Amino acid sequence: MLEDIKKILAHLGLKESEIKVYITCLENKQGLFVSEVAKITGIKRSSVNLILDRLNTKGFVTYHLEGARKLFSAEQPEALLFRLEDSLKDFRALIPLLRATSGADKRTKVRFFEGREGIDKIFTDILLTMKISKDLKKEICAISSGKDIFDFLPEHQKDFINKRIKERILIRWIAPNSKISKELDKK
């Protein structure tokens, strides 16, 4: 479970040390001084100062003064979610403006993807393209070996397929006859 939390926080842009400090602050609801965070995490005090400043700027921690010292507390996950959803709503409103400034006369670029990250980017791009498509009939056409993708990315089924189904995006898939392709036919 902790690894899942770290993975998601990393996906939100936090570095490993920032995740460690945020989780430490979250576990200590009474708040912690810099020296306490350093002692618990095993990170140098000077580094903890910088990390807490970055986390404060990103909105993951807050502080108040106790005397001349700062007492840091983690923002509650619900507050983070609210702020992220608000930012997402703002960005959605910005998309038409960004599209208008991108210029339609630009040449198409060819991009190459490799490894797990490449496949993940392709699937994210597919979902995004389909989501913003104005075409009422959304459909993906694919030629690939589903078995190889599932072997390479076992979490693919719950992520990509469930998101595709939620968005009501149909798929036409040419793939070798296999146990996995039969499972996909059911979905």
PyMOL commands that set and color helices and strands:
alter all, ss='L'
color gray80, all
select helices_A, chain A and resi 2-11+16-27+34-41+45-58+77-102+115-132+146-152+156-166+179-186
alter helices_A, ss='H'
color red, helices_A
select strands_A, chain A and resi 61-66+69-74+139-143+170-174
alter strands_A, ss='S'
color yellow, strands_A
deselect
rebuild
show_as cartoon
